[in-house]
Amino acid sequence: MQRRIVGLCCLMVLSALTAALPAQAQGSESGKPPIYTYVSEWAVPRDQWRDFAKVRADEKPTMDKLIADGTIVSYGDFANILHQEGHPTHGSWFTATSITNLLKALEAIYKLPQVTFPVFAASKHWDFFLVSEAHNERSGNFKGGYLAGGGFDVTSGHGHEFSELIKNNLVPIFEKLLADGAVTSYSVDTEEFHSEDPGRVTLVYTAADATGVDKVESALDSALGKNPALLAAFHAAVERKGHRDFLARIDTMVNK
């Protein structure tokens, strides 16, 4: 249990540190320009889970076409493992290198007949428009695997002291996990258009299998779990009351 708590705390620290950085500094951490992600989450009635999966499968040719023509650079579907009453059970995302392309993809999806199917009318729904300055991914088509991470609220005034920690200690952990194949993507996201309180930050990573999730926990525990100064910085940087973790199964993920 202690190992799990330390790992989750470190996930939150990574997000807090990156959130506190200026946009230009964040972008330099992964050496890549920002990306934009549209996330849709659904609370689907249990007796309609099969219908929801079929709708998502029917949308795949459109999503593959958007990948092929460069409109989007990734997409995926997931089903939550941690269920709570009134909270999402399923979701999907797609990512582009510009707001223009993200909205172009959204318009293409709106034209599909599936958007008016009964399963959507019967499901509660949430949308999020995110931007990530620190991110990376492995190219390929992935079937199965896991999506995990945490979201929380960041306190202000800690950007300068955490900048070097991000550059020298934290993002490199995920870069190594990516290079080793333990994770297939990671990103630190904030809302480009706010539907939650400003300051909300989410760390998301994907792994091809359960072993990858375990390797993330082990790497964070090994690198950060015995560092009292870093944990103290974490406590000063986040509002612990607002923290939430998530764990989901991935159905399909495609990274260009």
C-alpha positions as CSV (number, residue, x, y, z in Angstrom):
1,M,0.0,0.0,0.0
2,Q,2.8,2.4,0.9
3,R,4.5,1.9,-2.5
4,R,1.2,2.6,-4.3
5,I,0.7,5.8,-2.3
6,V,4.2,7.1,-3.0
7,G,3.8,6.3,-6.7
8,L,0.6,8.3,-7.0
9,C,2.1,11.2,-5.1
10,C,4.9,11.3,-7.5
11,L,2.5,11.3,-10.4
12,M,0.9,14.3,-8.9
13,V,4.2,16.0,-8.4
14,L,5.1,15.6,-12.0
15,S,1.8,17.3,-13.0
16,A,2.2,20.0,-10.5
17,L,5.7,20.9,-11.6
18,T,4.8,21.0,-15.2
19,A,1.7,23.1,-14.6
20,A,3.7,25.7,-12.8
21,L,6.1,26.2,-15.7
22,P,5.7,28.9,-18.4
23,A,4.4,27.5,-21.7
24,Q,7.7,28.0,-23.5
25,A,9.6,26.1,-20.8
26,Q,7.1,23.3,-20.8
27,G,7.4,22.8,-24.5
28,S,11.1,22.5,-24.3
29,E,10.9,19.7,-21.8
30,S,9.9,17.1,-24.4
31,G,11.4,19.0,-27.4
32,K,8.0,19.0,-29.2
33,P,5.4,21.7,-30.0
34,P,2.1,21.6,-28.0
35,I,-0.7,19.3,-28.9
36,Y,-4.4,19.7,-28.4
37,T,-6.7,16.9,-27.3
38,Y,-10.5,16.5,-27.3
39,V,-11.8,14.1,-24.7
40,S,-15.4,12.8,-24.5
41,E,-16.5,10.8,-21.4
42,W,-19.8,9.0,-21.1
43,A,-21.7,7.4,-18.2
44,V,-23.3,4.5,-20.2
45,P,-26.0,2.4,-18.7
46,R,-24.6,-1.1,-18.1
47,D,-27.1,-2.8,-20.3
48,Q,-25.9,-0.6,-23.3
49,W,-22.2,-1.2,-23.0
50,R,-22.2,-3.5,-26.0
51,D,-24.1,-0.9,-28.0
52,F,-21.6,1.7,-27.1
53,A,-18.7,-0.5,-28.2
54,K,-20.3,-1.1,-31.6
55,V,-20.8,2.6,-32.2
56,R,-17.1,3.2,-31.5
57,A,-16.1,0.4,-33.8
58,D,-18.3,1.9,-36.6
59,E,-16.5,5.3,-36.1
60,K,-13.0,3.7,-36.7
61,P,-12.9,4.2,-40.5
62,T,-13.5,7.9,-40.1
63,M,-10.9,8.2,-37.4
64,D,-8.4,6.3,-39.5
65,K,-9.0,8.6,-42.4
66,L,-8.4,11.6,-40.2
67,I,-5.1,10.0,-39.2
68,A,-4.1,9.3,-42.8
69,D,-4.7,12.8,-44.0
70,G,-2.9,14.4,-41.1
71,T,-5.9,16.1,-39.5
72,I,-5.2,14.3,-36.2
73,V,-2.1,12.5,-34.9
74,S,-3.7,10.1,-32.4
75,Y,-7.0,8.7,-31.2
76,G,-8.3,6.1,-28.8
77,D,-11.2,4.6,-26.8
78,F,-11.3,3.5,-23.2
79,A,-13.5,1.9,-20.5
80,N,-13.0,2.9,-16.9
81,I,-12.0,0.2,-14.4
82,L,-12.8,2.3,-11.3
83,H,-16.5,2.8,-11.3
84,Q,-18.5,5.2,-9.2
85,E,-22.2,6.1,-9.4
86,G,-22.8,9.1,-11.7
87,H,-19.2,9.1,-13.1
88,P,-18.0,8.2,-16.6
89,T,-17.8,4.6,-17.6
90,H,-16.3,5.1,-21.1
91,G,-14.5,7.7,-23.1
92,S,-12.6,8.5,-26.2
93,W,-10.0,11.1,-27.3
94,F,-8.3,12.4,-30.4
95,T,-5.3,14.7,-30.7
96,A,-4.1,17.3,-33.2
97,T,-1.2,19.7,-33.6
98,S,-3.5,22.7,-33.9
99,I,-6.9,23.9,-32.7
100,T,-7.9,24.2,-36.3
101,N,-7.3,20.5,-37.0
102,L,-8.9,19.5,-33.7
103,L,-12.1,21.3,-34.6
104,K,-12.0,20.0,-38.2
105,A,-11.9,16.5,-36.8
106,L,-14.8,17.3,-34.4
107,E,-16.9,18.6,-37.3
108,A,-16.2,15.3,-39.2
109,I,-17.4,13.3,-36.2
110,Y,-20.6,15.4,-35.9
111,K,-21.6,14.4,-39.4
112,L,-21.6,10.7,-38.6
113,P,-25.1,9.1,-38.1
114,Q,-23.8,7.4,-34.9
115,V,-23.9,10.7,-32.9
116,T,-27.7,10.5,-32.7
117,F,-27.9,6.8,-31.8
118,P,-30.0,5.9,-28.6
119,V,-27.0,4.9,-26.6
120,F,-25.7,8.4,-26.6
121,A,-29.1,9.9,-25.6
122,A,-29.3,7.5,-22.7
123,S,-25.8,8.4,-21.4
124,K,-24.6,11.3,-19.3
125,H,-21.8,13.2,-21.1
126,W,-18.7,15.4,-20.4
127,D,-16.3,17.0,-22.9
128,F,-12.8,18.5,-22.4
129,F,-10.6,20.6,-24.6
130,L,-7.0,20.1,-23.5
131,V,-3.5,21.4,-24.3
132,S,-0.2,19.6,-23.5
133,E,3.2,21.2,-23.6
134,A,5.0,18.1,-22.2
135,H,4.2,14.9,-24.1
136,N,5.6,12.1,-26.2
137,E,4.3,8.9,-27.8
138,R,5.3,5.7,-29.7
139,S,3.9,5.4,-33.2
140,G,1.7,2.5,-34.0
141,N,-1.7,0.8,-33.6
142,F,-2.4,-0.6,-30.2
143,K,-5.2,-3.0,-29.2
144,G,-5.8,-3.3,-25.5
145,G,-3.5,-1.9,-22.7
146,Y,-4.2,0.7,-20.0
147,L,-4.7,4.4,-19.6
148,A,-3.8,5.8,-16.1
149,G,-2.9,8.9,-14.3
150,G,-4.1,11.6,-11.9
151,G,-5.7,15.0,-11.8
152,F,-5.6,17.7,-9.2
153,D,-5.5,21.4,-8.4
154,V,-2.2,23.3,-8.4
155,T,-1.3,26.1,-5.9
156,S,0.3,29.2,-7.4
157,G,3.8,30.6,-6.9
158,H,6.0,27.5,-7.3
159,G,7.0,27.7,-11.0
160,H,10.7,28.8,-10.7
161,E,11.8,26.4,-8.0
162,F,10.3,23.4,-9.9
163,S,11.5,24.2,-13.4
164,E,14.8,22.4,-13.0
165,L,13.2,19.4,-11.3
166,I,11.0,18.9,-14.4
167,K,13.9,19.2,-16.8
168,N,16.4,17.1,-14.9
169,N,14.4,14.5,-13.0
170,L,10.8,14.0,-13.9
171,V,10.2,14.2,-17.7
172,P,13.3,12.0,-18.3
173,I,11.7,9.3,-16.2
174,F,8.8,9.0,-18.7
175,E,11.1,9.4,-21.7
176,K,13.1,6.4,-20.5
177,L,9.9,4.4,-19.9
178,L,8.8,5.4,-23.4
179,A,12.1,4.3,-24.9
180,D,12.0,1.0,-23.0
181,G,8.5,0.3,-24.2
182,A,6.9,0.4,-20.7
183,V,4.6,3.2,-21.8
184,T,3.2,4.0,-25.2
185,S,2.5,7.7,-24.5
186,Y,2.5,10.3,-21.8
187,S,1.2,13.9,-21.5
188,V,0.7,16.6,-18.9
189,D,-2.6,18.3,-19.8
190,T,-4.4,21.5,-18.8
191,E,-7.6,22.8,-20.2
192,E,-7.4,25.1,-23.2
193,F,-11.1,26.0,-22.8
194,H,-12.1,25.6,-19.1
195,S,-15.0,23.5,-18.0
196,E,-13.3,23.0,-14.6
197,D,-11.6,25.4,-12.2
198,P,-8.4,27.0,-13.6
199,G,-5.3,25.3,-12.3
200,R,-6.6,21.8,-12.9
201,V,-3.8,19.6,-14.2
202,T,-3.9,16.0,-15.4
203,L,-1.0,13.5,-16.0
204,V,-2.0,10.8,-18.4
205,Y,0.1,7.8,-19.6
206,T,-0.8,4.7,-21.6
207,A,0.8,1.3,-21.3
208,A,0.6,-1.7,-23.7
209,D,-0.1,-4.1,-20.8
210,A,-0.4,-4.3,-17.0
211,T,3.4,-4.9,-16.7
212,G,3.9,-1.4,-18.1
213,V,1.7,0.1,-15.3
214,D,3.8,-1.7,-12.7
215,K,7.0,-0.4,-14.3
216,V,5.7,3.2,-14.1
217,E,5.0,2.8,-10.4
218,S,8.4,1.1,-9.8
219,A,10.3,3.8,-11.7
220,L,8.6,6.7,-9.9
221,D,9.0,5.0,-6.5
222,S,12.6,4.3,-7.1
223,A,13.5,7.8,-8.4
224,L,11.3,9.9,-6.1
225,G,9.9,7.9,-3.2
226,K,12.9,8.3,-0.9
227,N,13.4,12.0,-1.6
228,P,11.9,13.9,1.4
229,A,12.6,17.3,-0.1
230,L,10.7,16.5,-3.3
231,L,7.8,15.1,-1.3
232,A,7.8,18.3,0.8
233,A,7.7,20.3,-2.5
234,F,4.8,18.2,-3.6
235,H,2.8,18.9,-0.4
236,A,3.4,22.7,-1.0
237,A,2.4,22.5,-4.7
238,V,-1.0,20.8,-4.8
239,E,-4.4,21.0,-3.1
240,R,-4.5,17.4,-1.9
241,K,-8.3,17.5,-1.4
242,G,-8.9,17.8,-5.1
243,H,-6.8,14.9,-6.3
244,R,-8.4,12.0,-8.2
245,D,-6.7,9.0,-9.9
246,F,-8.1,7.0,-12.9
247,L,-7.4,3.7,-14.5
248,A,-9.0,2.5,-17.7
249,R,-8.7,-0.3,-20.2
250,I,-7.9,0.8,-23.8
251,D,-9.9,-0.7,-26.6
252,T,-8.0,0.8,-29.5
253,M,-5.3,3.5,-29.7
254,V,-3.6,4.8,-32.9
255,N,-0.6,7.1,-32.8
256,K,0.7,8.4,-36.2
